[in-house]
Amino acid sequence: MLIWFHAIWWMVAQKNGVSAKGLQKVLGLGSYQTAWTWLHKFRRLMVLSGRSKLEGIVEVDEVFVGGKTPGKRGRGAEGKSIVAVAIEVIGRKTGRVRLEKIPDASANSLKDFIERNIELSSTIITDGWPSYSELEELGYLHRVQKSTVNEEDEEILPNVHRVASLLKRWLLGTHQSYLNKNKLGYYLDEYVFRYNRRTSNSRGLLFMRLLEQAVIAEPVTYDKIINENHGC
């Protein structure tokens, strides 16, 4: 049992997290599969029960995660995963973030993401993508930020793209992008947990949060982890 506490502590104590290979080495585990399974169990604890939705001013956009592939770029790109991003804007700073893998950039997919993660009456800032055109009908205030240079100008929504850049760097640096697309959602949950607690001075508090979640969470088997598809 003690080694479980060591594993959880090591995961939250590292600023950028730990890969399965790294955890296996640190704990001296005989199996990579064991380390990989434990980390996925821990990631399932990182979506806290009863968490509140984002509110106030919120930037929303989609980003693309995955290796370089030939062909069309942008919202029609092939071979990459689409991740919806929402982040609170508080003056010149950012608040909490939400990330979610979505099947496409259609109005239905983005509407579902927004309704799950953002409080009604919040002000949502997006680019001019038509899929966001019905936000006011849903009860949100909607502000369209248009580029003065070209439609791929990342400064249109600077906070979203800063988070996207950090996310990609984290996936590449910590996990070397060696992750199954069907499990991407769990890595996004871990990143959200870390980002939303980036200013915390207490690693012990993060450790306690995961232990509290572990007490109330349903057990999950290796077979379920392997067969479950978290995302689209």
Residue frames as a rotation matrix with the C-alpha (Angstrom) as fourth column:
MET 1
0.561 0.828 0.000 0.00
0.828 -0.561 0.000 0.00
0.000 0.000 -1.000 0.00
LEU 2
0.342 -0.482 -0.807 2.82
0.297 -0.759 0.579 2.42
-0.891 -0.438 -0.117 0.85
ILE 3
-0.666 -0.654 0.359 4.15
0.522 -0.065 0.850 2.29
-0.532 0.754 0.385 -2.70
TRP 4
0.080 0.779 0.622 0.80
0.961 -0.227 0.160 3.66
0.266 0.585 -0.766 -3.94
PHE 5
0.816 0.187 -0.546 1.30
0.414 -0.849 0.328 6.74
-0.402 -0.494 -0.770 -1.77
HIS 6
-0.179 -0.956 -0.232 4.82
0.252 -0.272 0.929 7.09
-0.951 0.107 0.290 -3.12
ALA 7
-0.544 0.006 0.839 3.48
0.831 0.142 0.538 6.89
-0.116 0.990 -0.082 -6.68
ILE 8
0.540 0.808 0.236 0.77
0.814 -0.573 0.096 9.51
0.213 0.140 -0.967 -6.12
TRP 9
0.631 -0.359 -0.688 3.22
0.245 -0.749 0.616 11.82
-0.736 -0.557 -0.385 -4.36
TRP 10
-0.453 -0.877 0.161 5.78
0.430 -0.057 0.901 11.50
-0.781 0.477 0.403 -7.13
MET 11
-0.219 0.450 0.866 3.14
0.964 -0.039 0.264 12.30
0.152 0.892 -0.425 -9.76
VAL 12
0.774 0.616 0.145 1.92
0.584 -0.783 0.212 15.50
0.245 -0.080 -0.966 -8.07
ALA 13
0.534 -0.622 -0.572 5.32
0.352 -0.452 0.820 16.60
-0.769 -0.639 -0.022 -6.75
GLN 14
-0.537 -0.721 0.438 6.81
0.698 -0.088 0.710 16.91
-0.473 0.687 0.551 -10.23
LYS 15
-0.433 0.354 -0.829 5.87
-0.254 -0.930 -0.265 20.23
-0.865 0.095 0.493 -11.79
ASN 16
-0.328 0.245 -0.912 5.37
-0.944 -0.120 0.307 18.68
-0.035 0.962 0.271 -15.22
GLY 17
0.725 0.662 0.191 4.20
-0.663 0.746 -0.069 15.26
-0.188 -0.076 0.979 -14.10
VAL 18
-0.370 -0.830 0.418 5.87
-0.642 0.553 0.531 11.98
-0.672 -0.072 -0.737 -14.90
SER 19
-0.019 0.291 -0.956 5.76
-0.892 0.427 0.148 9.43
0.451 0.856 0.252 -17.71
ALA 20
0.926 0.372 0.068 5.05
-0.369 0.851 0.374 5.74
0.081 -0.372 0.925 -17.10
LYS 21
0.493 -0.824 -0.279 8.69
0.403 0.500 -0.767 4.98
0.771 0.266 0.578 -17.95
GLY 22
-0.293 -0.607 0.739 9.85
-0.349 -0.652 -0.674 7.56
0.890 -0.455 -0.020 -15.44
LEU 23
0.346 0.513 0.785 7.56
-0.923 0.036 0.384 6.27
0.169 -0.857 0.486 -12.69
GLN 24
0.937 -0.033 -0.348 8.69
0.021 0.999 -0.039 2.70
0.349 0.029 0.937 -13.33
LYS 25
0.094 -0.995 -0.029 12.32
0.322 0.058 -0.945 3.75
0.942 0.079 0.325 -12.93
VAL 26
-0.280 -0.192 0.941 11.82
-0.642 -0.691 -0.332 5.87
0.714 -0.697 0.070 -9.81
LEU 27
0.397 0.566 0.723 9.76
-0.916 0.291 0.276 3.26
-0.054 -0.772 0.634 -7.94
GLY 28
-0.675 -0.727 0.126 11.73
-0.707 0.686 0.171 0.29
-0.211 0.027 -0.977 -9.23
LEU 29
0.343 0.882 0.323 8.63
-0.624 0.471 -0.623 -1.37
-0.702 0.012 0.712 -10.64
GLY 30
-0.472 -0.566 0.676 9.23
0.038 0.753 0.657 -4.55
-0.881 0.335 -0.334 -12.58
SER 31
-0.238 0.512 0.825 6.57
0.930 0.366 0.041 -3.79
-0.281 0.777 -0.563 -15.18
TYR 32
-0.999 -0.029 0.045 5.99
0.045 -0.904 0.426 -0.80
0.028 0.427 0.904 -17.45
GLN 33
-0.371 0.928 -0.035 2.35
0.288 0.151 0.946 -1.92
0.883 0.341 -0.323 -17.66
THR 34
0.041 0.354 -0.934 1.97
0.993 0.087 0.076 -1.47
0.108 -0.931 -0.348 -13.90
ALA 35
-0.671 -0.367 -0.644 3.31
0.474 -0.880 0.007 2.09
-0.570 -0.301 0.765 -13.99
TRP 36
-0.929 0.346 0.132 1.16
-0.049 -0.468 0.882 2.97
0.367 0.813 0.452 -17.01
THR 37
-0.148 0.925 -0.349 -1.96
0.587 0.366 0.722 1.56
0.796 -0.098 -0.597 -15.35
TRP 38
-0.138 0.054 -0.989 -1.35
0.959 -0.243 -0.147 3.36
-0.249 -0.968 -0.018 -12.07
LEU 39
-0.910 -0.250 -0.332 -0.92
0.179 -0.957 0.229 6.72
-0.375 0.149 0.915 -13.81
HIS 40
-0.692 0.717 0.084 -4.19
-0.041 -0.156 0.987 6.22
0.721 0.679 0.137 -15.66
LYS 41
0.011 0.661 -0.750 -5.93
0.895 0.328 0.303 5.36
0.446 -0.675 -0.588 -12.40
PHE 42
-0.424 -0.259 -0.868 -4.59
0.727 -0.669 -0.156 8.60
-0.540 -0.697 0.472 -10.91
ARG 43
-0.996 0.038 0.076 -5.68
0.020 -0.760 0.650 10.67
0.082 0.649 0.756 -13.90
ARG 44
-0.297 0.950 -0.097 -9.25
0.451 0.229 0.862 9.50
0.842 0.212 -0.497 -13.35
LEU 45
0.094 0.278 -0.956 -9.09
0.993 -0.096 0.070 11.13
-0.072 -0.956 -0.285 -9.92
MET 46
-0.759 -0.600 -0.253 -8.13
0.584 -0.799 0.144 14.53
-0.288 -0.039 0.957 -11.29
VAL 47
-0.527 0.703 0.477 -11.62
-0.008 -0.565 0.825 15.62
0.850 0.431 0.304 -12.36
LEU 48
-0.998 0.066 -0.012 -12.95
0.010 -0.025 -1.000 16.72
-0.066 -0.998 0.024 -8.99
SER 49
-0.371 0.928 -0.016 -16.56
0.887 0.360 0.289 15.90
0.274 0.094 -0.957 -8.23
GLY 50
0.508 0.740 -0.442 -18.82
0.829 -0.559 0.016 18.95
-0.235 -0.374 -0.897 -8.16
ARG 51
-0.594 -0.772 -0.228 -16.33
0.663 -0.630 0.406 21.31
-0.457 0.090 0.885 -9.77
SER 52
0.284 0.715 -0.639 -17.82
0.202 -0.696 -0.689 24.65
-0.937 0.066 -0.342 -10.79
LYS 53
0.526 -0.014 0.850 -18.03
0.849 0.055 -0.525 25.87
-0.039 0.998 0.040 -14.37
LEU 54
-0.676 -0.733 0.078 -15.91
0.735 -0.664 0.137 28.65
-0.048 0.150 0.987 -15.80
GLU 55
0.488 0.863 -0.134 -17.45
0.853 -0.503 -0.137 32.12
-0.186 -0.047 -0.981 -15.60
GLY 56
0.208 -0.351 -0.913 -16.92
0.082 -0.924 0.374 35.77
-0.975 -0.153 -0.163 -16.40
ILE 57
0.536 -0.156 -0.830 -14.95
-0.816 -0.347 -0.462 36.44
-0.216 0.925 -0.313 -19.57
VAL 58
0.230 -0.374 0.899 -13.89
-0.033 0.920 0.391 33.24
-0.973 -0.119 0.199 -21.29
GLU 59
-0.156 -0.353 -0.923 -11.85
-0.960 -0.165 0.226 32.72
-0.231 0.921 -0.313 -24.46
VAL 60
0.339 0.304 0.890 -12.86
-0.105 0.953 -0.285 29.63
-0.935 0.003 0.355 -26.49
ASP 61
0.205 -0.280 -0.938 -11.19
-0.978 -0.096 -0.185 28.06
-0.038 0.955 -0.293 -29.50
GLU 62
0.962 0.001 0.274 -10.03
0.001 1.000 -0.005 24.71
-0.274 0.005 0.962 -30.86
VAL 63
0.102 -0.968 -0.231 -6.45
-0.944 -0.167 0.284 23.51
-0.314 0.189 -0.931 -31.22
PHE 64
0.820 0.137 -0.555 -4.96
-0.413 0.813 -0.410 20.49
0.395 0.566 0.723 -32.95
VAL 65
0.230 -0.697 0.679 -2.81
-0.822 0.233 0.519 17.93
-0.520 -0.678 -0.520 -31.17
GLY 66
0.810 0.006 0.587 -0.77
0.185 0.946 -0.267 15.25
-0.556 0.325 0.765 -32.90
GLY 67
-0.190 -0.961 0.204 2.18
0.475 0.092 0.875 14.63
-0.859 0.263 0.439 -35.16
LYS 68
-0.289 -0.009 -0.957 2.83
-0.644 -0.738 0.202 16.43
-0.708 0.675 0.208 -38.40
THR 69
-0.122 0.303 0.945 0.88
0.575 0.798 -0.182 15.00
-0.809 0.521 -0.272 -41.31
PRO 70
-0.972 -0.224 0.070 0.72
0.178 -0.512 0.840 16.12
-0.153 0.829 0.537 -44.94
GLY 71
-0.316 0.902 0.295 -2.43
0.867 0.147 0.476 17.66
0.386 0.406 -0.828 -46.32
LYS 72
0.223 0.566 0.794 -4.84
0.249 -0.820 0.515 20.33
0.943 0.083 -0.323 -45.23
ARG 73
-0.841 -0.476 -0.257 -4.03
0.400 -0.226 -0.888 22.49
0.364 -0.850 0.380 -42.21
GLY 74
-0.750 0.521 0.407 -6.40
-0.608 -0.785 -0.116 24.16
0.259 -0.334 0.906 -39.78
ARG 75
-0.223 0.755 0.616 -9.92
-0.819 0.197 -0.538 23.03
-0.528 -0.625 0.575 -38.88
GLY 76
0.770 0.526 -0.360 -10.00
-0.637 0.622 -0.455 20.47
-0.015 0.580 0.814 -41.65
ALA 77
-0.205 -0.971 -0.126 -6.65
-0.957 0.226 -0.182 18.88
0.205 0.083 -0.975 -40.80
GLU 78
0.749 0.405 -0.524 -6.42
-0.359 0.913 0.194 15.12
0.557 0.043 0.829 -40.93
GLY 79
0.200 -0.690 -0.696 -4.52
0.422 0.701 -0.575 12.81
0.884 -0.179 0.431 -38.60
LYS 80
-0.844 -0.458 0.277 -4.75
-0.023 -0.487 -0.873 15.12
0.535 -0.744 0.400 -35.59
SER 81
-0.258 0.747 -0.613 -7.04
0.954 0.297 -0.040 15.29
0.152 -0.595 -0.789 -32.58
ILE 82
-0.194 0.295 0.936 -9.23
0.097 -0.943 0.317 18.36
0.976 0.152 0.154 -32.08
VAL 83
-0.422 0.001 -0.906 -9.16
0.899 0.126 -0.419 19.78
0.114 -0.992 -0.054 -28.57
ALA 84
0.424 0.618 0.662 -11.62
0.381 -0.785 0.488 22.44
0.821 0.045 -0.568 -27.44
VAL 85
-0.571 -0.676 -0.466 -10.08
0.764 -0.230 -0.603 25.01
0.300 -0.700 0.647 -25.10
ALA 86
0.548 0.661 0.513 -11.84
0.308 -0.730 0.610 27.43
0.778 -0.176 -0.603 -22.76
ILE 87
-0.358 -0.727 -0.586 -9.95
0.881 -0.055 -0.470 29.74
0.309 -0.685 0.660 -20.40
GLU 88
0.689 0.598 -0.410 -11.06
0.716 -0.651 0.252 32.47
-0.116 -0.467 -0.877 -18.03
VAL 89
-0.206 -0.703 0.681 -9.60
0.635 -0.626 -0.454 35.91
0.745 0.339 0.575 -18.67
ILE 90
0.658 0.339 -0.673 -9.09
0.750 -0.383 0.540 38.00
-0.074 -0.859 -0.506 -15.54
GLY 91
0.719 -0.419 -0.554 -7.60
-0.306 -0.907 0.289 41.34
-0.624 -0.039 -0.780 -16.55
ARG 92
0.286 -0.716 -0.636 -4.13
-0.927 -0.038 -0.374 40.57
0.243 0.697 -0.675 -17.89
LYS 93
-0.690 -0.506 0.518 -4.07
-0.654 0.742 -0.147 37.21
-0.310 -0.440 -0.843 -16.16
THR 94
-0.256 0.612 -0.748 -5.80
-0.488 0.586 0.647 33.90
0.834 0.531 0.149 -16.77
GLY 95
0.034 0.374 0.927 -7.92
-0.975 0.218 -0.052 31.86
-0.221 -0.901 0.372 -14.40
ARG 96
-0.102 0.005 0.995 -9.08
-0.218 0.976 -0.027 28.29
-0.971 -0.219 -0.099 -14.80
VAL 97
-0.533 -0.119 -0.837 -8.98
-0.845 0.042 0.533 26.26
-0.028 0.992 -0.123 -17.99
ARG 98
0.313 0.553 0.772 -11.02
-0.301 0.829 -0.472 23.42
-0.901 -0.085 0.426 -19.49
LEU 99
-0.544 -0.488 -0.682 -9.79
-0.824 0.160 0.543 21.08
-0.156 0.858 -0.489 -22.22
GLU 100
0.129 0.630 0.766 -11.81
-0.268 0.766 -0.584 18.44
-0.955 -0.130 0.268 -24.00
LYS 101
-0.917 -0.384 0.111 -11.26
-0.037 0.357 0.933 16.26
-0.398 0.851 -0.341 -27.03
ILE 102
0.086 0.974 -0.212 -14.11
-0.418 -0.158 -0.895 16.77
-0.905 0.165 0.393 -29.51
PRO 103
0.165 0.007 0.986 -15.00
0.594 0.798 -0.105 14.90
-0.787 0.603 0.128 -32.72
ASP 104
-0.177 -0.165 0.970 -15.08
0.928 -0.356 0.109 17.97
0.327 0.920 0.216 -34.95
ALA 105
-0.913 -0.206 -0.352 -15.43
0.315 -0.904 -0.289 21.76
-0.259 -0.374 0.890 -34.98
SER 106
-0.448 0.832 0.328 -19.16
0.502 -0.069 0.862 21.69
0.740 0.551 -0.386 -35.71
ALA 107
-0.303 0.435 0.848 -21.71
-0.589 -0.785 0.193 23.84
0.750 -0.441 0.494 -33.90
ASN 108
0.726 0.651 -0.224 -23.11
-0.258 0.559 0.788 20.83
0.638 -0.514 0.574 -32.03
SER 109
0.307 -0.694 -0.651 -19.73
0.749 0.599 -0.285 19.67
0.588 -0.400 0.703 -30.73
LEU 110
-0.694 -0.618 0.369 -18.68
0.308 -0.718 -0.624 23.14
0.651 -0.319 0.689 -29.61
LYS 111
-0.004 0.788 0.616 -22.10
-0.599 -0.495 0.629 23.91
0.800 -0.367 0.474 -28.11
ASP 112
0.761 0.288 -0.581 -21.96
0.179 0.768 0.614 20.75
0.623 -0.572 0.533 -26.00
PHE 113
-0.154 -0.915 -0.372 -18.46
0.819 0.092 -0.566 21.59
0.552 -0.392 0.735 -24.79
ILE 114
-0.688 -0.107 0.717 -19.43
-0.095 -0.967 -0.235 25.15
0.719 -0.230 0.656 -23.88
GLU 115
0.305 0.896 0.323 -22.63
-0.549 -0.112 0.828 24.18
0.778 -0.429 0.458 -22.07
ARG 116
0.643 -0.114 -0.757 -20.78
0.498 0.813 0.301 21.54
0.582 -0.570 0.580 -20.01
ASN 117
-0.058 -0.906 -0.420 -18.00
0.972 0.045 -0.232 23.90
0.229 -0.421 0.877 -18.99
ILE 118
-0.911 -0.294 0.289 -19.13
0.266 -0.955 -0.135 27.55
0.315 -0.046 0.948 -18.97
GLU 119
-0.472 0.747 -0.468 -21.82
0.592 -0.125 -0.796 29.25
-0.653 -0.653 -0.383 -16.89
LEU 120
0.135 0.641 0.755 -24.67
0.941 -0.322 0.105 30.95
0.310 0.697 -0.647 -18.72
SER 121
0.963 0.264 -0.053 -24.46
0.269 -0.951 0.151 34.75
-0.011 -0.160 -0.987 -18.93
SER 122
0.150 -0.972 -0.182 -20.67
0.411 -0.106 0.905 34.56
-0.899 -0.210 0.384 -19.23
THR 123
0.679 -0.046 -0.733 -19.01
-0.594 -0.621 -0.511 36.53
-0.431 0.783 -0.449 -22.01
ILE 124
0.413 -0.503 0.759 -17.43
0.472 0.831 0.294 34.19
-0.779 0.237 0.580 -24.54
ILE 125
0.321 -0.422 -0.848 -14.75
-0.720 -0.691 0.071 35.49
-0.615 0.588 -0.526 -26.89
THR 126
0.330 -0.195 0.924 -14.18
0.476 0.879 0.015 33.52
-0.815 0.435 0.383 -30.09
ASP 127
-0.841 -0.487 -0.235 -12.85
-0.013 -0.417 0.909 34.05
-0.541 0.767 0.345 -33.59
GLY 128
-0.355 0.735 -0.578 -15.21
-0.867 -0.491 -0.091 34.32
-0.351 0.469 0.811 -36.54
TRP 129
-0.993 -0.024 -0.115 -15.79
-0.065 0.926 0.371 30.57
0.098 0.376 -0.921 -37.00
PRO 130
-0.412 0.911 0.005 -19.51
-0.586 -0.269 0.764 30.11
0.698 0.312 0.645 -37.92
SER 131
-0.195 0.336 -0.922 -20.01
0.441 0.869 0.224 27.28
0.876 -0.363 -0.317 -35.43
TYR 132
-0.748 -0.120 -0.652 -20.01
0.659 -0.252 -0.709 29.85
-0.079 -0.960 0.267 -32.62
SER 133
-0.838 0.332 0.434 -22.76
-0.037 -0.826 0.562 31.99
0.545 0.455 0.704 -34.14
GLU 134
0.117 0.982 -0.146 -25.59
0.088 0.136 0.987 30.65
0.989 -0.128 -0.071 -31.94
LEU 135
-0.637 -0.458 -0.620 -24.02
0.602 0.207 -0.771 31.33
0.481 -0.865 0.144 -28.55
GLU 136
-0.907 0.321 0.273 -26.27
-0.406 -0.838 -0.364 34.29
0.112 -0.441 0.890 -27.77
GLU 137
-0.002 0.943 -0.334 -29.34
-0.633 0.258 0.730 32.14
0.774 0.213 0.596 -28.40
LEU 138
0.012 -0.073 -0.997 -28.06
0.473 0.879 -0.059 29.77
0.881 -0.471 0.045 -25.73
GLY 139
0.890 0.408 -0.203 -27.87
0.374 -0.401 0.836 32.57
0.260 -0.820 -0.510 -23.16
TYR 140
0.082 -0.932 -0.353 -24.23
0.893 -0.089 0.442 33.66
-0.443 -0.351 0.825 -23.43
LEU 141
0.751 -0.075 -0.655 -22.82
-0.281 -0.935 -0.215 37.05
-0.597 0.346 -0.724 -24.32
HIS 142
0.487 -0.534 0.691 -20.70
0.766 0.641 -0.045 36.62
-0.419 0.552 0.722 -27.43
ARG 143
0.599 -0.406 -0.690 -17.81
-0.444 -0.886 0.136 38.74
-0.666 0.225 -0.711 -28.61
VAL 144
0.827 -0.316 0.466 -16.12
0.554 0.604 -0.573 37.96
-0.100 0.732 0.674 -31.93
GLN 145
0.355 -0.815 -0.458 -12.44
-0.227 -0.550 0.804 38.80
-0.907 -0.181 -0.380 -32.13
LYS 146
0.942 0.029 0.335 -11.31
0.311 0.311 -0.898 39.19
-0.130 0.950 0.284 -35.72
SER 147
0.062 -0.998 0.000 -7.78
0.748 0.047 0.661 39.26
-0.660 -0.041 0.750 -37.06
THR 148
0.713 0.087 -0.696 -6.42
-0.273 -0.880 -0.390 42.26
-0.646 0.468 -0.603 -38.87
VAL 149
-0.300 -0.908 -0.291 -3.69
-0.764 0.047 0.643 40.18
-0.570 0.416 -0.708 -40.50
ASN 150
-0.467 0.223 -0.855 -4.93
-0.603 0.627 0.493 36.72
0.647 0.746 -0.158 -41.48
GLU 151
0.486 0.871 0.072 -7.32
-0.656 0.309 0.689 34.11
0.577 -0.382 0.721 -40.15
GLU 152
0.579 -0.327 -0.747 -4.53
0.476 0.879 -0.016 31.99
0.662 -0.346 0.665 -38.68
ASP 153
-0.197 -0.635 0.747 -3.10
-0.297 -0.688 -0.662 34.82
0.934 -0.352 -0.053 -36.61
GLU 154
-0.164 0.090 -0.982 -2.64
0.696 0.716 -0.050 33.26
0.699 -0.692 -0.180 -33.18
GLU 155
-0.960 -0.236 -0.148 -2.84
0.271 -0.664 -0.697 36.62
0.066 -0.709 0.702 -31.44
ILE 156
-0.313 0.924 0.220 -6.61
-0.245 -0.302 0.921 36.76
0.918 0.234 0.321 -32.03
LEU 157
0.835 0.544 0.080 -7.11
-0.270 0.280 0.921 34.70
0.479 -0.791 0.381 -28.87
PRO 158
0.020 -0.996 0.091 -3.74
-0.630 -0.083 -0.772 34.98
0.776 -0.042 -0.629 -27.10
ASN 159
-0.147 -0.065 0.987 -4.72
-0.959 0.253 -0.126 33.20
-0.241 -0.965 -0.100 -23.88
VAL 160
0.834 0.474 0.282 -6.09
-0.368 0.859 -0.355 30.14
-0.410 0.192 0.891 -25.65
HIS 161
0.804 -0.530 -0.269 -3.02
-0.088 0.342 -0.936 29.85
0.588 0.776 0.228 -27.81
ARG 162
-0.117 -0.823 0.556 -0.68
-0.876 -0.179 -0.448 30.30
0.468 -0.539 -0.700 -24.87
VAL 163
0.178 0.277 0.944 -2.39
-0.753 0.656 -0.050 27.39
-0.634 -0.702 0.325 -23.13
ALA 164
0.977 0.211 -0.036 -2.31
-0.176 0.699 -0.693 25.36
-0.122 0.683 0.720 -26.36
SER 165
0.398 -0.906 -0.147 1.42
-0.484 -0.071 -0.872 25.98
0.780 0.418 -0.466 -26.73
LEU 166
-0.284 -0.468 0.837 2.09
-0.959 0.123 -0.257 24.93
0.018 -0.875 -0.484 -23.12
LEU 167
0.552 0.580 0.599 -0.09
-0.565 0.789 -0.243 21.83
-0.613 -0.204 0.763 -23.57
LYS 168
0.930 -0.211 -0.302 1.79
-0.161 0.502 -0.850 20.69
0.331 0.839 0.433 -26.67
ARG 169
0.008 -0.981 0.195 5.13
-0.688 -0.147 -0.711 21.33
0.726 -0.128 -0.676 -24.98
TRP 170
-0.097 0.038 0.995 3.98
-0.931 0.350 -0.104 19.28
-0.352 -0.936 0.001 -21.96
LEU 171
0.847 0.470 0.248 2.77
-0.343 0.840 -0.420 16.37
-0.406 0.271 0.873 -24.08
LEU 172
0.734 -0.625 -0.266 6.03
-0.144 0.239 -0.960 16.34
0.663 0.743 0.085 -26.02
GLY 173
-0.096 -0.870 0.483 8.34
-0.734 -0.266 -0.625 16.95
0.672 -0.415 -0.613 -23.07
THR 174
-0.209 0.066 0.976 6.79
-0.899 0.381 -0.218 14.68
-0.386 -0.922 -0.020 -20.44
HIS 175
0.355 0.507 0.785 5.20
-0.203 0.862 -0.465 12.03
-0.912 0.006 0.409 -22.61
GLN 176
-0.684 -0.722 -0.107 7.17
-0.212 0.056 0.976 12.43
-0.698 0.690 -0.191 -25.85
SER 177
-0.212 0.756 -0.619 3.73
-0.969 -0.247 0.029 12.36
-0.131 0.606 0.785 -27.57
TYR 178
-0.832 -0.074 -0.550 3.68
-0.201 0.964 0.175 8.56
0.517 0.257 -0.817 -27.04
LEU 179
-0.698 0.667 0.260 0.03
-0.251 0.112 -0.962 8.42
-0.670 -0.737 0.089 -26.09
ASN 180
-0.699 0.536 0.472 -2.95
0.710 0.600 0.370 6.65
-0.085 0.594 -0.800 -27.55
LYS 181
-0.835 0.410 0.366 -5.47
-0.191 -0.842 0.505 9.03
0.515 0.352 0.781 -29.10
ASN 182
0.074 0.922 -0.380 -8.24
0.214 0.357 0.909 7.10
0.974 -0.149 -0.171 -27.39
LYS 183
0.236 -0.074 -0.969 -6.69
0.965 0.138 0.224 8.03
0.117 -0.988 0.104 -24.03
LEU 184
-0.523 -0.516 0.679 -5.92
0.509 -0.828 -0.236 11.66
0.684 0.222 0.695 -24.85
GLY 185
0.341 0.775 0.532 -8.85
-0.031 -0.556 0.831 12.87
0.939 -0.300 -0.165 -22.76
TYR 186
0.816 -0.058 -0.575 -7.21
0.562 0.311 0.767 11.57
0.134 -0.949 0.286 -19.59
TYR 187
-0.293 -0.956 -0.029 -3.98
0.955 -0.290 -0.064 13.42
0.053 -0.046 0.998 -20.34
LEU 188
-0.341 0.274 0.899 -6.06
0.183 -0.919 0.349 16.56
0.922 0.284 0.263 -20.87
ASP 189
0.762 0.639 -0.110 -7.70
0.185 -0.051 0.981 16.01
0.621 -0.768 -0.157 -17.47
GLU 190
0.356 -0.718 -0.597 -4.26
0.924 0.178 0.338 15.82
-0.136 -0.672 0.728 -15.88
TYR 191
-0.575 -0.612 0.542 -3.11
0.704 -0.708 -0.052 18.99
0.416 0.352 0.839 -17.61
VAL 192
0.138 0.723 0.677 -6.25
0.033 -0.687 0.726 20.86
0.990 -0.078 -0.118 -16.47
PHE 193
0.826 0.136 -0.546 -5.68
0.507 0.241 0.827 19.68
0.244 -0.961 0.130 -12.89
ARG 194
-0.054 -0.953 -0.298 -2.11
0.983 -0.103 0.152 20.92
-0.176 -0.285 0.942 -12.98
TYR 195
-0.545 -0.172 0.821 -2.81
0.516 -0.840 0.166 24.22
0.661 0.514 0.547 -14.76
ASN 196
0.365 0.815 0.450 -5.67
0.067 -0.505 0.861 25.16
0.929 -0.284 -0.239 -12.45
ARG 197
0.954 -0.100 -0.283 -3.38
0.290 0.062 0.955 24.60
-0.078 -0.993 0.088 -9.44
ARG 198
0.371 -0.867 0.333 -0.26
0.636 -0.025 -0.772 26.13
0.677 0.498 0.542 -10.93
THR 199
0.018 -0.353 0.935 -0.08
-0.373 -0.870 -0.322 28.83
0.928 -0.343 -0.147 -8.23
SER 200
0.931 0.364 -0.038 -0.47
-0.121 0.402 0.907 26.40
0.345 -0.840 0.418 -5.33
ASN 201
0.081 -0.937 0.339 2.47
-0.861 -0.237 -0.450 26.45
0.502 -0.255 -0.826 -2.94
SER 202
-0.141 -0.050 0.989 1.51
-0.808 0.583 -0.086 23.14
-0.572 -0.811 -0.123 -1.37
ARG 203
-0.525 -0.088 -0.847 2.21
-0.639 0.698 0.324 19.88
0.563 0.711 -0.422 -3.16
GLY 204
-0.990 0.136 0.020 0.77
0.078 0.674 -0.734 18.22
-0.114 -0.726 -0.678 -0.07
LEU 205
-0.305 0.932 -0.195 -2.62
-0.480 -0.327 -0.814 19.76
-0.823 -0.155 0.547 -0.77
LEU 206
-0.025 0.247 -0.969 -2.64
-0.983 0.172 0.069 18.33
0.184 0.954 0.239 -4.29
PHE 207
-0.838 -0.349 -0.420 -1.67
-0.254 0.930 -0.266 14.96
0.483 -0.116 -0.868 -2.81
MET 208
-0.814 0.569 0.116 -4.60
-0.001 0.198 -0.980 15.17
-0.581 -0.798 -0.160 -0.38
ARG 209
-0.109 0.798 -0.592 -7.02
-0.873 -0.361 -0.326 16.10
-0.474 0.482 0.737 -3.18
LEU 210
-0.261 -0.034 -0.965 -6.19
-0.739 0.651 0.177 12.92
0.621 0.759 -0.195 -5.07
LEU 211
-0.973 -0.088 -0.213 -6.47
0.068 0.773 -0.630 10.80
0.220 -0.628 -0.747 -1.92
GLU 212
-0.555 0.831 -0.030 -9.89
-0.363 -0.274 -0.890 12.30
-0.748 -0.483 0.454 -1.19
GLN 213
0.050 0.546 -0.836 -11.00
-0.998 0.005 -0.057 11.49
-0.027 0.838 0.545 -4.72
ALA 214
-0.633 -0.383 -0.673 -9.59
-0.467 0.882 -0.063 7.97
0.618 0.275 -0.737 -4.42
VAL 215
-0.923 0.301 0.240 -11.77
-0.105 0.403 -0.909 7.30
-0.370 -0.865 -0.340 -1.37
ILE 216
-0.081 0.990 -0.113 -15.01
-0.370 -0.135 -0.919 8.06
-0.925 -0.032 0.378 -3.24
ALA 217
-0.156 -0.030 -0.987 -14.06
-0.987 -0.033 0.157 6.81
-0.038 0.999 -0.025 -6.72
GLU 218
0.860 0.444 0.251 -15.14
-0.405 0.894 -0.193 3.45
-0.310 0.064 0.949 -8.08
PRO 219
-0.032 -0.902 0.431 -12.30
-0.124 0.431 0.894 0.96
-0.992 -0.025 -0.125 -8.60
VAL 220
0.706 0.187 -0.683 -11.12
-0.681 -0.089 -0.727 0.63
-0.197 0.978 0.065 -12.19
THR 221
0.564 -0.464 0.684 -9.44
0.229 0.883 0.410 -2.43
-0.794 -0.075 0.604 -13.65
TYR 222
-0.512 -0.825 -0.240 -6.65
-0.154 -0.187 0.970 -2.66
-0.845 0.534 -0.032 -16.21
ASP 223
-0.599 0.346 0.722 -9.07
0.764 0.517 0.386 -4.23
-0.240 0.783 -0.574 -18.72
LYS 224
0.524 0.839 -0.147 -11.45
0.770 -0.540 -0.339 -1.29
-0.364 0.065 -0.929 -18.36
ILE 225
0.252 -0.524 -0.813 -8.65
-0.147 -0.852 0.503 1.20
-0.956 -0.007 -0.292 -18.81
ILE 226
-0.745 -0.607 0.277 -7.45
0.120 0.286 0.951 -0.57
-0.657 0.741 -0.140 -21.95
ASN 227
-0.531 0.606 0.592 -10.89
0.847 0.403 0.348 -0.84
-0.027 0.686 -0.727 -23.50
GLU 228
0.370 0.724 -0.582 -12.28
0.694 -0.632 -0.345 2.53
-0.618 -0.276 -0.736 -22.52
ASN 229
-0.284 -0.363 0.887 -12.21
0.866 -0.494 0.075 5.37
0.412 0.790 0.455 -25.03
HIS 230
0.171 0.279 -0.945 -12.00
0.714 -0.696 -0.077 8.76
-0.679 -0.661 -0.318 -23.30
GLY 231
-0.557 -0.293 -0.777 -12.61
-0.283 -0.813 0.509 11.20
-0.781 0.504 0.369 -26.09
CYS 232
0.502 0.770 -0.394 -13.82
-0.580 -0.039 -0.814 10.94
-0.642 0.637 0.427 -29.64
